[in-house]
Amino acid sequence: MLISIKPAQRIFALNKSSLYTIVRFKSKKRLFKYKYRNLRSKSAPHEIARDYFDENYPAYFGSDWFSIRCAMLSRKKYCCVLNNFISVKDYEKNLIDSGAYDFVGKMNQNARLECSLLEAERDMTIKQIQQLQEVEPAADSDETRVTVNSAEELIDKHQSILDQIDLYEGLSKNCSNLRAYVYPRGDITEFKTSNVIENKQWLHQSYLLDAASVLPVLALVPEEGDDILDMCAAPGGKFITMLQHVQNQARLVANDPSKSRGQHLHGVLHQYLPVDYDIQDTIKTVAFDGQYWAAIETDCYSKVLVDAPCTNDRLSMYETEKNTDNIFCHLRKNERAKLPEMQAALLKNAVQACKVGGTVVYSTCSASRWQNEFVVQFVIQDLLDNHNIICELEDLKPMTNLLKDEFNFYPNATVGALVQPHLEANFGPMFICKLSRTT
């Protein structure tokens, strides 16, 4: 069939479901805009990210991926970390009245309760051991062998209980100065930020962030007198959270290679610290590529936090103002492919910067195994083979068991812990792994 078309018009045939649609354009400019708009809609970074996750994550999460995906595309919940450098009594009271609660304080309280239960079990085990020791069976009899075996089992059990008591006693004091408020499961109430004038300076009374971002700080267990390196400190959420607990009782080094992100970190510090607080005594900010940190410092810090750059799964699934802000942009394809290599270099240098007996916490905002446990396993083996450095994985289950009311943890994690988003507790994703350097 012939179609008569005016010379001034242009024709563009678009194939959709085997149907050809004839579209007329009066100029080449309009034709270009139309073609570009359609091409862009098919190659938008957030669409690429969703397709990538849909293709790879069901093999990891199984049927749970569909609920996780729904949560990641829904409005996420936040945590409200109070500013301990100013008075926030009225603000905190309003939070409590609105139904929010301090989940770190709750964790400390539950750890103390667990200690009490373990102490009762310990006392019972001691009594059982004493009763066996009082029995005097005949020599070289079956009863003697049973008694000895039972006593050895009870002694091993007693030692295991003592180890658990020490662990939960540490959790009962972990970040006890930190006040981090969340709303209960299913409550989607939003926090309201508030400012206050302190010595003619506007200061924020709280910092809002994903509650899962507090977990790497809890896993690090910052304490008074520690030398702590935050290798990827900007934009500052975890650093501010850590600072609220240790305040001026520890030496903190905040590093980020990006000058713009470093300036943002400086701005955040000025929004939360009073003018009379001398940050020079306790806080040092530097801009150095953490992949080469071992070239300038080794064996210097008691604790190191590596919140590594990653695909940032939740953010990648949303449309951004500029395509280049999303790591799934075509222009950042090579950068995305090199992420595991960069993450491994950061973690390796973090362990080398840590003292023997110190702690390193590695975290990402991704659920990808290539950026999480595979990176950790590679670095542990590489450090052993090439640097004779032994690192041991720390068990995070005691901490995650105390926080199961607030977070959904991936049940089959073999390395570290993974917070998986859920509509009732829409935090994460967040991967946390804790390493201790033994040599």
Residue pairs with C-beta under 8 A, 6 or more apart in sequence:
3 22
5 11
5 24
8 26
9 24
9 25
9 26
10 24
10 25
10 26
10 27
10 28
10 31
11 22
11 23
11 24
11 25
12 23
12 25
12 31
12 34
12 35
13 20
13 21
13 22
13 23
14 20
14 21
14 23
14 38
23 34
25 31
25 34
41 47
43 330
44 319
44 323
45 316
45 320
45 323
45 326
45 327
45 328
45 329
45 330
46 316
46 317
46 318
46 319
46 320
46 326
46 328
48 328
49 311
49 313
49 316
49 317
49 326
49 328
50 69
50 317
52 328
53 65
53 69
53 313
53 317
54 65
54 69
56 368
57 65
57 68
57 69
57 367
58 65
60 367
60 369
61 68
61 367
61 410
61 420
64 420
67 422
67 423
68 367
68 420
68 421
68 422
68 429
70 423
71 421
71 422
71 423
71 426
72 313
72 314
72 317
72 421
72 429
73 317
74 423
74 426
75 188
75 426
76 210
76 314
76 421
76 426
76 427
77 182
77 183
77 188
77 210
77 211
77 425
77 426
77 427
78 182
78 190
78 191
78 208
78 209
78 210
78 211
79 103
79 180
79 181
79 182
79 208
79 209
79 210
79 211
79 213
79 214
79 427
80 95
80 100
80 180
80 181
80 182
80 191
80 206
80 207
80 208
81 178
81 179
81 180
81 181
81 206
81 207
81 208
81 209
81 214
81 240
81 241
81 244
82 88
82 91
82 92
82 179
82 180
82 181
82 205
82 206
82 244
83 203
83 204
83 205
83 206
83 207
83 244
83 272
84 177
84 178
84 179
84 244
84 245
84 247
85 203
85 247
85 272
85 273
85 274
85 277
86 196
86 198
86 203
86 205
86 274
87 196
88 196
88 205
88 206
91 194
91 205
91 206
92 179
92 181
95 181
95 191
98 183
98 189
99 183
99 184
99 187
99 189
100 181
100 182
100 183
100 189
100 191
101 181
101 182
101 184
102 179
102 180
102 181
103 180
103 181
103 182
103 211
103 403
103 406
104 174
104 175
104 176
104 178
104 179
104 180
104 214
104 218
105 176
105 179
106 405
107 171
107 174
107 218
107 399
107 402
107 403
108 171
108 172
108 173
108 174
108 176
109 172
110 402
111 168
111 169
111 171
111 172
111 174
111 402
112 168
112 172
114 168
114 402
115 165
115 168
115 169
115 172
118 161
118 164
118 165
118 168
119 165
121 161
122 158
122 161
122 162
122 165
125 154
125 157
125 158
125 161
126 158
128 154
129 151
129 154
129 155
129 158
132 147
132 150
132 151
132 154
133 151
135 147
137 143
137 144
137 147
138 144
164 398
167 398
168 398
170 221
171 398
171 399
171 402
174 218
174 221
174 399
175 217
175 218
175 221
175 222
175 245
176 245
177 244
177 245
177 246
177 247
178 214
178 217
178 241
178 244
178 245
179 244
180 211
180 214
180 241
181 191
182 211
182 406
183 189
185 405
185 406
185 424
185 425
186 424
191 206
191 208
193 204
193 205
193 206
193 208
194 204
194 205
194 206
195 202
195 203
195 204
195 205
196 202
196 203
196 205
197 203
198 274
199 274
199 275
199 276
201 274
201 275
202 271
203 271
203 272
203 273
203 274
204 271
204 272
207 237
207 240
207 241
207 272
209 237
209 241
210 237
210 427
210 428
210 430
211 406
211 407
211 427
212 407
212 419
212 427
212 428
212 429
212 430
213 237
213 238
213 241
213 430
214 238
214 241
215 363
215 399
215 403
215 407
215 417
215 419
215 430
215 432
216 238
216 305
216 307
216 361
216 363
216 430
216 432
217 238
217 241
217 242
217 245
217 305
218 399
219 361
219 394
219 396
219 399
219 432
219 434
220 228
220 242
220 303
220 305
220 359
220 361
220 434
221 303
221 359
222 228
222 242
222 245
222 246
222 250
222 303
223 246
223 250
224 246
224 249
224 250
225 249
225 250
226 246
226 250
226 251
226 302
226 303
227 250
227 251
227 253
227 300
227 301
227 302
227 303
228 242
228 246
228 250
228 251
228 252
228 253
228 301
228 302
228 303
228 304
228 305
229 253
229 255
229 300
229 301
229 303
229 304
229 305
229 350
229 353
230 238
230 239
230 242
230 252
230 253
230 254
230 255
230 304
230 305
230 307
231 255
231 290
231 293
231 304
231 305
231 306
231 307
231 346
231 349
231 350
231 353
232 255
232 256
232 290
232 306
232 307
232 308
232 309
232 346
233 239
233 254
233 255
233 256
233 265
233 285
233 307
234 254
234 256
234 258
234 261
234 262
234 264
234 265
235 261
235 264
235 265
235 268
236 254
236 264
236 265
236 268
236 269
238 305
238 307
239 252
239 254
239 265
240 268
240 269
240 272
242 252
242 305
243 252
243 272
243 283
246 252
247 282
248 277
248 281
248 282
249 282
250 282
251 282
251 284
252 282
252 283
252 284
253 283
253 284
253 285
253 286
253 301
254 265
254 283
254 284
254 285
254 286
255 285
255 286
255 287
255 288
255 290
255 293
256 262
256 265
256 287
257 287
257 288
257 289
257 290
258 287
259 287
262 285
262 287
265 285
266 285
269 279
269 283
273 279
288 296
290 306
290 345
290 346
290 349
290 350
291 342
291 345
291 346
291 349
292 349
293 349
293 350
293 352
293 353
294 348
294 349
294 352
294 353
297 353
298 352
298 353
299 352
299 353
299 354
299 355
299 356
300 353
300 355
301 353
301 354
301 355
301 358
302 354
302 355
302 357
302 358
302 359
303 354
303 358
303 359
303 360
303 361
304 350
304 351
304 353
304 354
304 358
304 359
304 360
304 361
305 360
305 361
305 363
306 346
306 347
306 350
306 360
306 361
306 362
306 363
307 363
307 364
308 342
308 343
308 346
308 347
308 362
308 363
308 364
308 371
308 375
309 339
309 342
309 343
310 339
310 343
310 364
310 365
310 366
310 368
310 371
311 327
311 328
311 336
311 339
311 366
311 368
311 371
312 327
312 365
312 366
313 365
313 366
313 367
313 368
313 429
314 365
314 421
314 428
314 429
315 326
315 365
316 326
316 327
316 328
320 326
323 329
323 331
324 331
324 332
326 332
327 335
327 336
327 339
328 336
339 371
340 370
340 371
340 374
340 375
343 364
343 371
343 375
344 375
344 378
344 379
344 382
347 360
347 362
347 375
347 376
347 379
348 379
348 382
348 383
350 360
350 362
351 360
351 379
351 383
351 389
351 391
351 435
351 437
352 383
352 387
352 389
354 360
354 437
355 437
356 437
356 438
356 439
357 436
357 437
357 438
358 436
358 437
359 394
359 434
359 435
359 436
359 437
360 391
360 434
360 435
360 436
360 437
361 432
361 433
361 434
361 435
362 375
362 376
362 416
362 431
362 432
362 433
362 435
363 430
363 431
363 432
363 433
364 371
364 372
364 430
364 431
365 428
365 429
365 430
365 431
366 372
366 429
366 431
367 410
367 418
367 420
367 429
367 431
371 431
372 415
372 416
372 418
372 431
372 433
373 413
373 414
373 415
373 416
373 433
376 393
376 415
376 416
376 433
376 435
377 415
379 391
380 391
380 393
380 435
383 389
383 390
383 391
384 390
384 391
388 439
389 437
389 439
390 437
390 438
390 439
391 435
391 436
391 437
391 438
392 435
392 436
392 438
393 415
393 416
393 433
393 434
393 435
394 434
394 435
394 436
396 416
396 417
396 432
396 433
396 434
397 417
399 417
400 407
400 409
400 417
406 425
406 427
407 419
407 425
407 427
407 428
408 419
408 420
408 421
408 422
408 425
408 428
409 417
409 418
409 419
409 420
410 417
410 418
410 419
410 420
415 433
416 431
416 432
416 433
416 434
417 431
417 432
417 433
418 428
418 429
418 430
418 431
418 432
419 427
419 428
419 429
419 430
419 431
419 432
420 428
420 429
421 427
421 428
421 429
